Amino acid sequence: MMPAAFAPFLEKAPLCVMTRLTLESLFRPDRLDLLFGEKAERQYKKELLFSQVVELMMSVVLRVEPTVHAAYKKRADVLAVSDQAVYDKLRCMELGVSAAMVADSAAQVTPVIKALKARLPAWLPGYRACVIDGNHLSATERRIHALRQTWAAALPGKVLAVYEPELDLVTQVFLTPDGHAQERTLFDEVLTSVRAKDLWIADRNFCTLKFLFGIAQAEAAFVIRQHGTLVGQRLGKRRPRGRTATGKVYEQRLRLLWGEQKKVVRRITILLDEPTSDGDTEIHVLTNLPPKEASPAQVAELYRKRWTIEGRFYEVTQTLDCEPNTLGYPKAALFAFCLALVASNAVALMKASLRAVHGAKAVAELSHYYMALEVRQTYVGMMVALPSGRWTAFGKLTASELAKVLREVAGHVDPARYRKAHRGPKKPPPAKGRYKNGGHVSTHKLLQEKAK
């Protein structure tokens, strides 16, 4: 039972209460500082703790504070270090620490989702689906000295994220500070995480012989779009195998050679009803899944659902400040993005709680924009009325206890308040007159003419 002091916020802003509960669980200072001690190789704890940096930066990522410096000024008396010390800590934040923070958040959230009995349906029974995709961080401002002599866009790094749809969590990230790096430079790290009975789903940038053979050697499966540079020996004719919602499906076997190793895979071709944004009229998907476990149509559908990870990136970008353009140093920018992914895992836990109470259909219609808006509008006031000390006990709950509390709070949520606004089909814009530089019209006169 939630304390009586929480009642006004449970009534007016239950999602804000849920946000704080999940963050209290995911960002316990003792656990964060222990994680930092285990993963940091060069940085050290002295006057400024890792947990303090996380708390400060999370206020920026959640858009509670507009900038890092604004967040620092509100905490200057507590931190007892200079603003430069904060910036130095961010500038040198080790990539291993940032990646471990994301993995740890998924490890904490998973048992709570299981306790809620709110896992999503498996994409392919018997396999753990892992969707992997890359994200280039957007260009930053040229605040650091090394960038002040160039007009070119300053790219602070790249992220490879692994998304598990059954849990709706980003479970792993692989980071590089090189903004020009391709996904393939991180494949060795990715392959070390592949486990038996995994199902790796990815776009064509991940289609290399090394990656495909590496997944197969780990006794895992893949569904990956064929890259134009990957050539194999086609075996037999391409045979029709029905159709999906997006086009006709064909199947053919393909022999791949990598050094002295050989492997025959299935090549699923989807002849699209409508071309892709790149103008492709057909796409080829390679898989080593046995035909008895996944039909050609199922393979095509598995690849189509790959867009869910891009949807996660879009939600993080739109609702959170995941790429502060003032953070020019790559490690600082990557740390902020990883914090945003942790926050998105917290949102996934909130959605699981809502599924457990209101059902999956109602949660699918929730707007992340309206959910984030409530948090931004209410969070500061709630923390004034209910300071940090009132929330500490929630961070010590077990997975089953936290699941019980989240169920209680989810019961106060009215899904209709946060429902997506669906718009009708777009209409083609009307023809305009020829552009005249410096021309202008009177809106009032145009409205009067239209009313006649």
C-alpha positions in Angstrom: 0.0 0.0 0.0 1.4 3.4 -1.0 1.7 6.0 1.8 -1.0 8.6 2.1 1.3 11.4 1.1 1.5 9.9 -2.4 -2.3 10.0 -2.9 -2.5 13.4 -4.8 0.1 12.3 -7.3 -1.4 8.9 -7.7 -4.6 10.6 -8.6 -3.3 13.3 -11.0 0.0 12.0 -12.3 0.4 8.2 -11.7 2.9 7.8 -14.5 5.2 10.3 -12.8 5.0 8.2 -9.7 5.8 5.0 -11.7 8.8 6.8 -13.3 10.3 7.7 -10.0 9.7 4.1 -8.6 11.5 2.5 -11.6 14.3 5.0 -11.5 14.7 4.5 -7.7 15.1 0.8 -8.4 17.5 1.1 -11.4 19.7 3.9 -10.0 20.4 2.9 -6.4 23.6 4.8 -5.5 25.3 1.8 -3.9 24.7 -0.5 -6.9 25.9 2.2 -9.3 29.1 2.9 -7.4 29.8 -0.8 -7.1 29.3 -1.2 -10.9 31.7 1.6 -11.5 34.3 0.1 -9.2 34.1 -3.2 -11.1 34.1 -1.9 -14.7 36.2 1.3 -14.5 39.9 0.7 -15.5 41.3 4.2 -15.2 38.8 6.5 -13.6 38.5 6.6 -9.8 36.1 7.7 -7.1 37.2 10.6 -5.0 35.1 13.7 -4.2 32.6 13.0 -7.1 30.8 9.6 -7.1 29.6 7.9 -10.2 26.1 7.7 -8.8 26.1 11.5 -8.4 27.1 12.0 -12.1 24.3 9.5 -13.1 21.7 11.4 -11.1 22.8 14.7 -12.5 22.9 13.5 -16.1 19.5 11.7 -15.8 17.8 15.0 -15.0 19.2 16.3 -18.4 18.2 13.2 -20.3 14.7 13.3 -18.9 14.5 17.0 -19.9 13.9 18.0 -16.3 17.0 20.3 -16.7 17.9 22.0 -19.9 21.7 21.6 -19.7 24.4 19.9 -17.8 25.4 23.3 -16.2 21.9 24.0 -15.2 21.7 20.6 -13.5 25.1 21.2 -11.8 24.0 24.6 -10.4 21.0 23.0 -8.6 23.3 20.4 -7.0 26.5 22.5 -6.4 26.1 22.5 -2.6 25.6 18.7 -2.6 28.3 17.8 -5.0 31.0 20.0 -3.4 33.1 20.0 -6.6 33.5 22.5 -9.4 31.5 22.4 -12.6 34.8 21.6 -14.4 35.2 18.5 -12.3 31.8 17.3 -13.6 32.8 18.0 -17.2 36.1 16.2 -16.7 34.3 13.2 -15.3 32.0 13.1 -18.3 34.8 13.6 -20.8 36.7 10.6 -19.5 33.7 8.3 -18.9 34.9 4.8 -19.9 32.9 3.1 -22.6 32.8 -0.2 -20.6 31.1 1.6 -17.7 28.4 3.1 -20.0 27.8 -0.3 -21.7 27.7 -2.2 -18.4 25.1 0.3 -17.1 22.7 -0.6 -19.9 23.2 -4.4 -19.4 22.7 -4.0 -15.6 19.4 -2.1 -16.1 18.1 -5.0 -18.2 19.3 -7.5 -15.7 17.3 -5.6 -12.9 14.1 -5.1 -15.0 13.9 -8.7 -16.3 12.9 -10.4 -13.1 10.3 -7.7 -12.3 8.7 -8.2 -15.7 8.6 -11.9 -15.1 7.0 -11.4 -11.7 4.4 -9.2 -13.4 3.8 -12.0 -15.9 3.9 -9.4 -18.6 6.3 -10.8 -21.1 5.4 -10.2 -24.7 4.7 -13.2 -27.1 7.9 -14.9 -28.4 8.6 -14.0 -32.1 9.7 -17.6 -32.7 9.0 -20.2 -29.9 12.2 -21.9 -28.7 14.5 -19.0 -29.6 15.5 -15.8 -27.9 15.1 -13.1 -30.5 17.8 -10.4 -30.6 17.4 -7.5 -32.9 20.6 -5.6 -33.5 21.0 -2.2 -35.2 23.4 0.8 -35.2 22.8 4.4 -34.5 25.1 7.3 -35.3 24.9 10.0 -32.7 23.9 13.4 -34.3 26.4 16.2 -34.7 27.4 18.3 -31.7 28.2 21.9 -31.2 31.9 22.9 -31.7 32.6 23.8 -28.1 35.8 21.9 -27.6 39.0 23.3 -29.0 39.6 20.5 -31.5 36.4 21.4 -33.3 36.8 25.1 -33.6 38.8 25.1 -36.8 36.3 23.1 -38.9 32.9 23.7 -40.5 32.3 20.0 -40.9 29.7 18.3 -38.7 31.2 16.8 -35.5 30.1 13.2 -35.0 30.7 11.9 -31.4 30.4 8.2 -31.9 28.3 5.2 -32.8 26.2 2.7 -30.9 25.1 -0.9 -31.7 22.1 -1.8 -29.6 20.6 -5.3 -29.0 16.9 -5.3 -28.4 15.0 -8.3 -27.1 11.3 -7.9 -28.1 9.9 -10.5 -25.7 11.1 -8.3 -22.8 10.9 -5.0 -24.7 14.3 -4.2 -23.4 17.7 -3.0 -24.8 19.9 -5.6 -23.2 23.3 -4.8 -24.6 25.2 -2.0 -26.3 28.5 -1.9 -28.2 30.2 1.5 -28.4 32.8 3.2 -30.5 33.9 6.8 -30.1 34.7 7.0 -33.8 31.9 8.8 -35.6 33.1 7.4 -39.0 33.2 3.8 -37.8 31.0 1.2 -39.4 29.0 -1.5 -37.6 31.5 -4.1 -38.8 34.3 -2.8 -36.6 32.3 -4.0 -33.6 31.4 -7.5 -34.9 34.1 -9.3 -32.8 32.6 -7.9 -29.6 29.0 -8.8 -30.7 29.9 -12.4 -31.6 31.3 -12.9 -28.0 27.7 -12.3 -26.7 26.0 -14.8 -29.1 24.5 -17.8 -27.3 23.0 -21.1 -28.4 19.3 -20.8 -29.5 19.6 -17.1 -30.1 17.9 -15.7 -33.1 19.8 -12.6 -34.5 17.8 -10.3 -36.7 19.5 -7.5 -38.6 19.6 -5.4 -41.7 22.0 -5.9 -44.6 24.9 -3.9 -43.0 25.4 -6.9 -40.7 25.5 -9.4 -43.6 29.1 -10.5 -43.7 30.4 -14.1 -43.9 32.3 -13.6 -40.7 29.1 -12.6 -38.8 26.9 -15.3 -40.3 29.4 -18.1 -39.8 30.2 -16.8 -36.2 26.5 -16.9 -35.3 26.1 -20.4 -36.8 29.2 -21.7 -34.9 27.6 -20.6 -31.6 24.6 -22.9 -32.5 22.4 -19.8 -32.9 20.2 -18.7 -35.8 20.1 -15.6 -38.0 17.6 -13.7 -40.1 19.6 -11.1 -42.0 19.0 -9.3 -45.2 21.6 -10.2 -47.9 24.0 -7.4 -48.7 24.8 -6.8 -52.4 28.5 -7.6 -51.9 27.8 -11.0 -50.4 27.8 -13.5 -53.2 27.1 -17.2 -52.9 26.3 -20.1 -55.1 22.6 -20.5 -55.8 21.4 -24.1 -55.6 18.3 -25.1 -57.6 15.5 -22.8 -58.8 13.7 -20.1 -56.9 10.3 -21.6 -55.9 7.2 -19.6 -54.9 6.1 -20.0 -51.3 2.9 -18.0 -51.0 2.8 -14.3 -50.0 2.8 -12.0 -47.0 1.2 -8.6 -46.4 4.0 -6.9 -48.3 4.5 -9.1 -51.3 5.1 -12.6 -52.9 7.6 -14.9 -51.2 10.1 -17.2 -52.9 12.7 -19.6 -51.5 16.0 -20.8 -52.8 19.1 -22.4 -51.2 22.4 -20.6 -51.2 25.9 -22.1 -50.6 28.3 -19.7 -48.7 32.1 -20.1 -48.6 34.3 -18.5 -45.9 37.9 -19.7 -46.1 37.7 -23.5 -46.0 34.2 -23.5 -44.3 31.0 -24.1 -46.3 27.5 -23.6 -45.3 24.1 -23.9 -47.1 21.5 -21.4 -46.0 18.0 -20.5 -47.1 17.5 -17.4 -49.3 14.0 -16.0 -48.9 13.1 -13.4 -51.5 10.2 -11.0 -51.0 8.9 -9.5 -54.3 7.5 -6.3 -52.9 4.1 -4.9 -53.8 5.5 -1.4 -53.3 9.2 -0.5 -53.6 11.2 0.5 -50.6 12.4 4.1 -49.9 15.6 3.1 -51.7 13.7 2.0 -54.8 14.2 -1.8 -54.2 11.5 -3.9 -55.6 12.7 -7.1 -54.0 14.7 -8.0 -50.9 16.6 -11.2 -50.1 16.8 -12.5 -46.5 19.3 -15.2 -45.5 18.6 -17.6 -42.6 19.9 -20.9 -41.2 16.6 -21.7 -39.5 15.3 -25.2 -40.4 12.2 -25.2 -42.6 10.2 -27.1 -40.0 10.8 -24.4 -37.5 10.1 -21.3 -39.7 8.3 -21.2 -43.0 9.4 -18.7 -45.7 6.5 -16.4 -44.8 7.5 -16.5 -41.1 11.1 -15.6 -42.0 9.9 -12.7 -44.1 7.7 -11.6 -41.2 10.6 -11.9 -38.7 12.7 -9.6 -40.8 9.8 -7.1 -41.3 9.4 -6.8 -37.5 13.1 -5.7 -37.3 11.8 -2.1 -37.5 10.8 -2.3 -33.8 14.4 -1.4 -32.7 14.3 1.6 -35.0 11.0 2.6 -33.3 12.8 2.4 -30.0 15.5 4.7 -31.3 12.9 7.1 -32.6 11.0 7.1 -29.2 14.2 7.8 -27.3 15.1 10.6 -29.6 11.7 12.2 -29.5 10.8 11.9 -25.8 14.3 12.2 -24.2 17.3 14.4 -24.6 19.5 11.4 -25.6 22.0 13.4 -27.7 22.7 16.7 -25.9 24.4 18.7 -28.7 26.6 20.5 -26.1 28.5 17.3 -25.3 31.3 17.3 -27.9 33.5 14.7 -26.2 32.6 11.3 -27.6 32.6 9.4 -24.3 30.4 12.0 -22.7 27.9 11.9 -25.6 27.9 8.0 -25.6 27.3 8.0 -21.8 24.3 10.3 -22.3 22.8 8.1 -25.0 23.3 5.0 -22.8 21.5 6.7 -20.0 18.6 7.4 -22.4 18.5 3.7 -23.2 18.4 2.9 -19.5 15.5 5.3 -19.2 13.8 3.6 -22.1 14.2 0.3 -20.2 12.5 2.0 -17.2 9.6 2.9 -19.6 9.5 -0.7 -20.7 9.0 -1.8 -17.1 6.2 0.8 -16.7 4.5 -0.5 -19.9 4.8 -4.1 -18.5 3.1 -3.0 -15.3 0.3 -1.4 -17.4 0.0 -4.5 -19.5 -0.5 -6.6 -16.4 -3.4 -4.4 -15.3 -5.0 -3.0 -18.5 -4.0 -5.5 -21.1 -1.6 -5.4 -24.1 -4.1 -3.8 -26.5 -4.6 -0.7 -24.3 -0.8 -0.3 -23.8 -0.1 -0.5 -27.5 -2.2 2.6 -28.0 -0.3 4.7 -25.4 1.5 7.8 -26.7 5.1 8.1 -25.5 4.9 11.8 -26.1 2.0 12.3 -23.6 3.6 9.9 -21.1 6.9 11.9 -21.2 4.9 15.2 -21.1 3.4 14.3 -17.8 6.7 13.4 -16.3 8.3 16.7 -17.4 5.4 18.8 -16.1 5.1 17.1 -12.7 8.4 15.6 -11.8 10.0 18.7 -10.2 7.0 19.6 -8.2 6.5 16.0 -7.0 10.1 15.9 -5.8 9.6 19.1 -3.8 6.6 17.6 -2.1 8.1 14.1 -1.8 11.9 14.5 -1.5 14.4 11.8 -2.2 14.2 10.4 1.3 10.6 9.4 0.9 11.5 7.1 -2.1 14.6 5.3 -0.6 12.6 2.3 0.7 11.3 1.5 -2.8 14.8 0.9 -4.0 15.3 -1.9 -1.6 12.3 -3.9 -2.7 12.7 -7.4 -4.2 11.5 -8.1 -7.8 8.2 -9.5 -6.6 7.6 -6.7 -4.1 8.3 -4.0 -6.7 6.0 -5.8 -9.1 3.2 -5.6 -6.5 3.8 -1.9 -5.9 3.8 -1.1 -9.7 0.6 -3.1 -10.2 -1.0 -0.9 -7.5 0.1 2.3 -9.1 -0.8 1.1 -12.6 -4.4 0.7 -11.3 -4.6 4.4 -11.0 -3.7 5.0 -14.6 -6.5 5.9 -17.1 -5.1 4.8 -20.5 -7.5 7.1 -22.3 -5.5 10.1 -21.0 -2.4 9.0 -22.9 -3.9 7.5 -26.0 -2.3 8.2 -29.4 -3.9 10.6 -31.7 -4.5 8.9 -35.0 -4.8 11.1 -38.1 -6.4 10.4 -41.4 -4.5 9.8 -44.6 -2.4 12.7 -45.9 -3.9 14.7 -48.7 -1.7 16.0 -51.6 -1.0 19.7 -51.1 -2.8 22.1 -53.5 -0.8 23.7 -56.3 0.8 27.0 -55.4 1.5 30.0 -57.5 5.0 30.8 -58.7 7.4 31.9 -55.9 8.2 35.6 -55.8 11.1 36.7 -53.6 9.8 39.2 -50.9 6.1 38.5 -51.8 3.5 38.4 -49.1 -0.3 38.0 -48.7 -2.9 39.0 -46.2 -4.3 36.0 -44.4 -7.5 37.9 -43.6 -8.2 38.6 -47.2 -7.5 35.0 -48.3 -10.0 33.7 -45.7 -12.6 36.2 -46.8 -12.2 35.2 -50.5 -12.5 31.5 -49.5 -15.7 32.2 -47.5 -17.5 33.8 -50.6 
